[in-house]
Amino acid sequence: MNILQKISLVLFLWLTILFPYTHLASAQTGMVIITDIGLIPNNMTLKKGEKVELIIQNQDDMVRSFVIPKLNVSSPLLMEGEMASVQFTPDQTGSFHFHANSPQFGNNRFTGVLTIIEK
């Protein structure tokens, strides 16, 4: 991880402490960072029927993609330092696992839970 990635991660963690990520803003936008130790954040709560935009940034040194299988959401494969946006509108409530895939290792320990609630 280079110095800019470390600064970006520290800033993101600092903002996450000041503005907890368990409930995203009404616009339902957020950022998910793939690091060499997992996903940040690894728990999110969103509202059913409201459009979501997640910015995915890969800070791991492996190629990875972000996937929410049961909602048919996935990002393209991202090299270290690359970012992509995924957009979707949840149409059901419940808890859904998400993870970061790697072509070398598939779905591994990089996991989290997305909870969709009624408006």
QUIJO-V901033 format. One record per residue. N is the residue number from 1. RES is the residue in three letters. SS is DSSP state (h for helix, s for strand, l for the rest). Layout:
# QUIJO-V901033
n res ss
N RES SS
N RES SS
This chain:
# QUIJO-V901033
n res ss
1 MET l
2 ASN l
3 ILE h
4 LEU h
5 GLN h
6 LYS h
7 ILE h
8 SER h
9 LEU h
10 VAL h
11 LEU h
12 PHE h
13 LEU h
14 TRP h
15 LEU h
16 THR h
17 ILE h
18 LEU h
19 PHE l
20 PRO l
21 TYR l
22 THR l
23 HIS s
24 LEU l
25 ALA l
26 SER l
27 ALA l
28 GLN l
29 THR s
30 GLY s
31 MET s
32 VAL s
33 ILE s
34 ILE s
35 THR s
36 ASP l
37 ILE l
38 GLY s
39 LEU s
40 ILE s
41 PRO l
42 ASN l
43 ASN s
44 MET s
45 THR s
46 LEU s
47 LYS s
48 LYS l
49 GLY l
50 GLU l
51 LYS s
52 VAL s
53 GLU s
54 LEU s
55 ILE s
56 ILE s
57 GLN s
58 ASN s
59 GLN l
60 ASP l
61 ASP l
62 MET l
63 VAL l
64 ARG s
65 SER s
66 PHE s
67 VAL s
68 ILE s
69 PRO h
70 LYS h
71 LEU h
72 ASN l
73 VAL s
74 SER s
75 SER l
76 PRO l
77 LEU l
78 LEU s
79 MET l
80 GLU l
81 GLY l
82 GLU l
83 MET s
84 ALA s
85 SER s
86 VAL s
87 GLN s
88 PHE s
89 THR s
90 PRO l
91 ASP l
92 GLN l
93 THR l
94 GLY s
95 SER s
96 PHE s
97 HIS s
98 PHE s
99 HIS s
100 ALA s
101 ASN s
102 SER s
103 PRO l
104 GLN l
105 PHE l
106 GLY s
107 ASN s
108 ASN s
109 ARG s
110 PHE s
111 THR s
112 GLY s
113 VAL s
114 LEU s
115 THR s
116 ILE s
117 ILE s
118 GLU l
119 LYS l
